């Protein structure tokens, strides 16, 4: 959410306030095209290549991904990574946008400014998220309550 207070724009921070996003583990990410425009499939090869290019960083592995018409889902695994998650997402969005613009995109923005992320807490849920994305990827958000027991999710925002 963006608020205009005295002509200053503030974007709502949806990250967990005290979580170290360079912690080893799996992270599920969803990024939408700007305005939810159905553009991803037009640039599928570029998006795939830039996702795979994230593995050039030590400690980063692309575990799984699915490209939909107006958004992408992917799972990154970080292990002793140098940077926090947001830097890798930023790198992907920046480099993919540059390549997409070189290939004919003339809009102001390709990706929405923010992205959705979820810290995957165990192997069982990792499998369920992979399965869900494979068969229900058209949905931009997953209801994680189905994947975790109610006790674990009561105090978690994402």
N, C-alpha and C positions, 0 to 999 in steps of 0.2 A: 504494500500500500504506500502511495506517495502522498505526502502532505505538503501543502504550500503555505509555509509560515514566513511572513515577511520576505516573500520571493525566494526563499530557500527551499530546496527540495530535500525531503528526507525519505529514504526507502526503508521500509520495515525490515528489520533483521530477523530472519527466520531460523538462524543457526542456534544451536544450544550454547548458552552463554559461557559456560565454563568447561566445555569439552575441547580437548586437544585433537583437532582434525588431522593431525599427522600420526595419530595412534595407529598401530598395526591393526589391520582388519579389512573387512569388506564394506563398501559404500555403494548404495544404490542411488543413481542420479537420473533425474528427468529434466530435460531442457526443451522448452517450447520455442517454436518459431515466433517471431515478432507478430503480434496481432493474431496469433494462432493460424497464420496463413499456411496453406498446404503446399509447402515448398521443399520439404526434406527429400522426397523421392526424386525431385528434379536434380538434386546434387548428391545423390546417394553415394557414389564412388568417392567423392571428396570427403564426405562425412565419415565414411568407413576408414579411409586412409588416415584422416586426422585422429580418429579414435585410436587406431592401431599405433600411430606415431607417439602416443602417450607412453608407450612401453620403452621409448628411448631413454627415459629417466630411470635411474637406478631405484629399485624399490617400488616400481609401479607396474601392475599387470592388469590388462584389460581382460576381465573374466567373462563377460557376456554382454551382448548388446542387441537391440532391436530398433530399427528405424521405421517410424510411422510417417504418414503424410505431413503432420504438423508438429511432431515432437519426436524425441529419441529417449530411449531408456538404456542405461548401461550400468554395469557393475565394475567398479575398480577395486583392486586389492592393493593395499599399501603395506609394505613391510620395510621398516627402517628407511622410509622415504625422507628426502631432504626437506620437502615443502609440505604444507598442509593441503588438504583436498582442494580448497578453493583455487589455489594456484594452478593446479592441473586442469580444472574446469575452465578457468580463465584462459589458459594456454590453448586448450581445445577450441573454445569459442572464437578467440582472436585469430588463430591460424586458419580455422575452417572458413571464417568470414572473409579473410583476405583471398583465399583460393576461390571461394564462391563468387566474389566480386570480379576476380580475374576471368571467370567463366560466364559473365553476362548478367549477374544480379545487379540491379541498379537502385534498389530500395535503400532507405536510410539505415535500417537495421535488419539483419537476418534473424538473430536470436533475441528473445526477450532478455531484459537486463539481469534478471535473477534466474535461479534454478531451484529445483526441489531436490533435497537429499535425505537419505535415511541411513543411519548407521545400522548395519546388519549385525545382530547380537549373537547368533549361533548358526551352526551348519544346517540344522533342520530348516530354519527360516530362509537361509540362503537358497536351499533347494526349492522351497515353496515360491520364493520371489522369482527365481529363474523360470519355473513352470508357469507362474502367473503371467509374466511378461511374454512368454512364448505364445500363450493361448488367449491372452486378454490385453494385448499391448495397446489397443486403441484407447484404453482408459489412461488418462494422464496421471491419475493418483490411485494408489493402492490402499485399501483399508487394512492396515497392518494388525488391527485387533484380531483378525482371523488367524494370524500367524503366530502370535504370542499369547500366552495365557493372560487373563485379566490382571493378575497380581503384578506381572512385569510391566504392564502398560499404564497402570494408574497414574504414575508420576512422570511419564514420558510424553514429550510434546511431539516427537517424530521418530 
